[in-house]
């Protein structure tokens, strides 16, 4: 009953529970839409519910493997691998946010809500194959797919005299400036492999191998200074720790130290997107489990005693998960 009261005034319901389970709880879109026709119902699922994988569980690792990401590592380096980050989870979350906002805009025009289904498998397939369809676009196929530059084993951070550097010399002008910077301005004309974009892609492994050999001849700081002088794309290869000391991020205040009421001094990241009229900032700390249970449920008109009873009945999991100071507001939480 408390959940239905929250839904009554909600713009969007987001769920990553499998649709069959939501239906058993009488919380599927078809039932809710009857009494809440303006509700946008975002169902984040592993696979399209129109296909044979509909009921399967999905996790980031599975989706990375199923959509060609692991295969791309095998083509490039000989061994399949996952991106060492929950990239599919995060990418699909961003896709879901975009889809929800599109539905909000449409509702402003039509006055009607709708169900928005965002499947991990199909979303990541679209993302990966946008780069790697290649000759598979055609029927019959021209090749087995794959972007040659992305899959080159020499597309990687390059070793320098004292570390590594990330460099992408890409278009004709950049290659001419690069060879001028190292004192070999004749190379684009003398070696046809470097002459045009097409010939570079045709010989991309050789091109990147040559670049790799050249970059070993100087220190990272020397290369960064030279690339800056000749307007060539380059960045240091950061570790997780050194990234937090990056001078640009320090200048923009991206990492901020704050005082947490239970954890002491912690560092958090700023909102990366800049809004000219309505600047965004972190409004409250990441909550502990169920920290906002009382605050949210009070909006439905429930008394603290009624919420206490829900807690005792196990509605929020273990009663120990409810912070003892539940009656107090969280830092600026009304803006959360």
N, C-alpha and C positions, 0 to 999 in steps of 0.2 A: 504493500500500500504506500509506503514511503517512497519507493522508487517510482511508482506511477504518479505520485504527486510531483516529484522532480521533473518527470517527463512532461507533465502538463504545461510547464512554463519553459521547457527547453527548446532551443533551436535545433540542436543536433544530438543524437545518441550515437556514440561510437562503441563498437564491440569487436573484440577479437576472439570471442567464444564461437565455437562451431555452430552453424545455423540450426542443426538438428537439436542441439541442447537449448538454444534460445527458444525454439518452437515448443519444446517440452515445458519450458517455464512460462509459456504464453507471452513471450516477449519478441516474437518474430515480427517482421515489418507488416505483414498482412493484417495481423491482429491490432497492432498499435495504430496503424494508419486509419482504421475505422473511426477511432475517437480522437486522433491527433493528425488530421490531414496535412498540417503544415510541417510536420516533423521530418527532418532529414535524417535518415537512418543509414549510417556508414558501417558496413559490414566488411571488416578486414579479414580475409580468408586466405588459406594457403593456395587454393586452386579454384578456378572458375567453377561455380556450382552447376554449370551446364555440362561438365565433362566427367569422365570416369574416375578422375582423381579427387572428386569433390569431397569425399569423407576422409581423405588421408591427412595425417598430421604434417605440419611443415615447420621447419626451423631454418635459420639462416644458412647453416652449412649445407643442408639438403638442397636448398634453392640455388646456392652458389654452384654446386656440382651439377644440378639438373639443367642450368641455363647456360652452360659453356664456360663459366669463369675458370673452373678447375682445369678444363681442357685447354684453355688459352695458355695457362702456365706450362702445361705439358708440351705444347707446340713450341713455346719460346725457350724452355729450359730443359725439357726432357722428363720432368716430373710434375704430376698434377699437384695443385695446391689450392688452398682457400686464401682469399684476402684476409690478412690477420686483423680483421675488424668486422663487426656485425653490419657489413655494408648493405646487405639485402634488407635487413630490418629497417635500417635508417632510410634507404632510398624509397622503400615502399611506404614508410611513414610520411615522407615528403610528398609522394604521389597522392596519398590519401588526403593530406591537408589541402592540396591543390584541388582535388576532386570535390571535397566538401565545400570549399569556397566557390567553386563553379556552381554547385547546387544551390548555395545561398543566393548568388546573383540571379540564377534562374527563378528562384522562388520570389524574389522581389518583383519579377515581371509577371509571373503566373499566379502567385499566391498559393501555390501548392508545393508540398514537400515531395520527397521521393526516396527510394532506396538507392544507395550508392555502394556497389560491390567492388572492392579493390583486392584482386588476387595477387599474392606474391609471385607465383610462378609466371603468370602472363606478364606482369609488370616488369619483372627482371628480364624475361625473354626479350621484351621490346627494347629495354635499355641496352642489353648486351648485343643483340643482333642488329641494332641500329648501326653499330660499328663493323660488325663481322658478317653480314649477309653476303657481301661480295658477289661472286658469280652465282650464288644460290638464288639470287633475285630472279634469274631467268629460267625458263622451262623449255628445253632441258637445261640443267645447270652448266655453267661455264667452268666451274671449279668447285672445290669443297668449302668455300667460304673462308673468311679470315682477312683481317686488315694487315697487310705485310709490314707496315711500319710499326704498328702496335705490337706485333708478334715477333719482331726481330730480337734475337737473343742479346744483341748489343744495345737495345733500348733500355737503359738503366742508368743509375747514377755512375758517373765516370770517376775512376781513380786519378788522383793528382799526386804530386810529390809527397804531400803530407796528409791526405785525407780523401774526401770525395766531393764532387760538385754535380749539380743538376743543370744540364745545358740542353737547349733545343734550338739548334740552328736549322731553320725551316725553309724560308723562301729564298728566291734568287738573290735579293739584295742583302739578306743576312749572310749568306754564304760568301758573297764577294767581300763584305766587310770583315768577316771572320778571317779569310785568307790574307786580306790586307793587314789586319791586326797582327798576324803572326809572321808577316814578312814574306808571304808567298802569294802575291796578288795574281800571278799568272795561272794558278791552279784551275779555276772554273773554265778557262779556255783551253788549257793544256790537257786536262783530263776530262773526256766527254762524260764520264760518270757523274761529274759534278755540274754539268752544264745547265740542265733544266730540271724542273720538278719531276717530270716523267722519267728521266734517266736516273735521277736519284732514287726514286721509288723502285725502279727496276733493279737497282743494285744496292738496296737499302742496307743489307747486312755488311757489305764492303764499306759503304759510306760511314756507318756508325763505328765499324772497327777502326777505320782510319782516324776518326775523331777521337776514339778511345786512346789510340797510341799518342796522338798529339797532346792530349790533356795530361798525360803522365809527366810531361816535361817541366811543368811549373807547379808552384804551390797554389792551394785553393785561393788564398787572399790575392795573389797576383792575377789569377784568372778573373776573379770577381771584379777587380779594379779595371782590368783591360776590357771585359765585356761591358761594363758600365760606360766606359769611354767611347766604345764603338756601338752603343745601343743594341746589344745582343742579349737575348733572353737567357738569364742564368740566375740560379738561387743556390744558397748553401744547402747541403743535405743535413737537416736537423735530426737530432735524437728527440725523444719525447721531452727530456729535461732541457736541452738547449733551446727547443722551440719556445719554452716559457721565458727565455732570456733574449729572444729576438728583438733587435732594436726598434723595428717597426711596430711590433705588437706592444712593446713598452711605451712607445710614443703615443699610441692610440688608446692606451689604458685597457687593453683587451683582457688581461688577467688582473683581477682585483682581489686584494686581501680584505677579508671581512671577519667579524667576530661571530662565531656560531654559539648559541646559548649552551650547547652541551658538548661540542667538539673543539672549542677553542678557535684559534685563528686558522682559517681555511682560505683557499684561493678558488675563485669562480670565474667563469668566462662571461664576457659581455655579449649582448645580442649583436650578431655580426651585421645584420641589415640596418642601414641608416634611413630613417624617415625624416624628410625635411620639415614637415609640419607637426607630426606626432611622434617625436623620438621615443624609442622603446628602451626600457631598462628592466633589469631583474627586480621584481616587486616583492618577492618573498623567498625565503630559503626553501630548499627541497624538504618536503615534509617527511616526518617519520611515519611509519605505517599507521593509517587511520587517524592521523593528527587532526584532519579537518572533518572527521565524522560528525561531531556535534555541531560545528559551525554550519556545515552544509544542511544537515537534517533540521536544524532550527528554522531554515528557510521554508520548510514545508508546514510549519506550525506545530511540530511535535515539541513536547516539553522535554526538559532534561530527564525527567523521570521515565518518560516513554522511551527515550533513546537509551537510558540505562538498561531498560528491560530488553531492548533489541540486542544490546551488547551482551547481556547475560544469556540470551537465547542463542548466542553464537553467530549473529548476523554479520559481524565484522571479523570472524575468526576468533583467535584467542583473546579473551578479555584483557590479558596482559599487554596486548598490542596498543591499547588505548592509552595515550599519554596521560599522566596524572593531572597535568595542568590543562585538561581539555576545555575548561570553561573560559580560558583566556584566548583572545585573538592572536593569530600569528602575524608577524611583522608585515604590515600593509596587506594582509591577506584578502581584504575586500577588493583589492585591485588585481588579484591573481587570475 
